Amino acid sequence: MMTEEQKSLATPSEAVRTTRPRPRLGLGSTLIGREEEELVLEVLRSRRLFRYSYDLPPEEQGKMAATLEREVCQRMGVRYALAVTSGSAALEVALAALGVGPGDEVILPAWSWVSCFTAVVRLGALPVLAEMDDTFCLAPGEIRRRASARTRAVLVMHYQGAAAEMSSLLAEADELGLPVLEDCAQSPGVLYHGKAVGSMGKIGIYSFQYQKSITSGEGGMVVTSDPLLYERAVRAHDLGFYRGHHSIHHQPRLRPFSGGQFRMSELTAAVALAQLRKLDAIRKHCRGLSARILTRIGHLPGLTFRRIPDPGGDSGFEIYFCLPDADLARLFNERLDARNVNCRRMTGTYVHYAREYCLERSVHAEQASPFRHFDKWPAEGYRPCDFPVTEGLIQRFISLPLGVLYTEEDADHISASVLEVYRELVRESGLPESVLRVS
């Protein structure tokens, strides 16, 4: 406990830290409770933990997984959904459904989660990195710029609760005859002008990992409205099998092929189902907090806020803005953190070209490497200098994550802290008022 004398000697940041606790972060994970418990107990009492119970007819198998898939279809506006073990597994299954393999290329944003890169590599294909724009998603124009005769698919990631600029990206991909895989791991329930992300491309995926909007610890979902992609996804996730349960939705037409084993258990599905039913409440709460904060700080000159292509459709659980340079961003971040404002980068998203798995270009077996033909490494397209727009953004941004347990008072503290730090830096920086000033 600080004495009054110690408080008077403390810096403003230290004084704030003693009076305002840091709010608890978390989305769906903080709401795990009675609903999840009841569905899990129902599974345990049934003793049917495996979704394909051989002693039941197909229409009665996998109650939790089947219900989860049905409600995902209804919620996301797609014809087919397939529950799998993780978001990373969902990416591999979706890429396999698209027929991606050795010799192929897949375009993806340089700024994205590790699985976007590694899922492509694991199938023997080459990840082709592309620039992001001020949406923090794949930039329009990049599909055309990065496409080659070997391009098999485009992976669009909807970053942290907001949609990419899909009208432009889909038009570009259609022009080149390329299917779009939507990675919605960080954005379940997000809309783009009335359409759910995941429903606009050829195939999409969601994640239920612990840090995501809704969670079952691990877990994922593949969605599509194409019956043949659905059949291929089913076979890819279940050792090439196409069991009777799936024939209810689509009669098989394709030859079997060797698949992986990414089946979701009934226990995982039970938790994911309870969480899915909480998604709208999570989004409503976070959008309300975000709007409250942005009303107070969104006008500040010199702070460039992330562009949201559909402001009515995002999830609102993380606010992004950029400062004029990296040094100011670092200082701004430090001073917000000292005021007990959560502002550390919460996602594992980063630029692939700076990570070990890309720098080393290593794979589980050298003969399976899609990088073998490069004489020099890092090659063009895998160096920081190849991505000036992305580099310019990632060095200058501040993120303000919001949690389901955040209150309006927490939101007001964030707003007040941003304003305090902003005023401090205006006084100290000597920058022209047109660059950074208090209005």
Protein Blocks (a to p, Z undefined) as FASTA:
>chain_A
ZZfklmmmpcfklmmmmmmccddedfklmmgcfklmmmmmmmmmnopabfblfkbcfklg
okllmmmmmmmmmmnopabdcddfbfklmmmmmmmmnopaehiacdddfbdcfklmmmmm
mnopacddddddfkopacehjlmmmgcfklmbdcdddeehiacdfklmmmmmmmnopacd
ddfklmghiaeehiaghjlmmbdcddfbfklmbdehiacddddfbfklmmmmmmmmngoi
acfklmmmoccfbdcdddddfbdcfklmmmmmmmmmmmmmmmmmmmmmmmmmmmmmmmpg
hiacdddfblmlmnolaccdddfbfklmmmmmmmmmmnopafbdfbfcdcfklpmklmno
pafblklpcklmpmbdcdehiafklmmmlmmmmmmcccddddfkbcfklmmmmmmmmmmm
mmmmmmmnopafkloccZZ
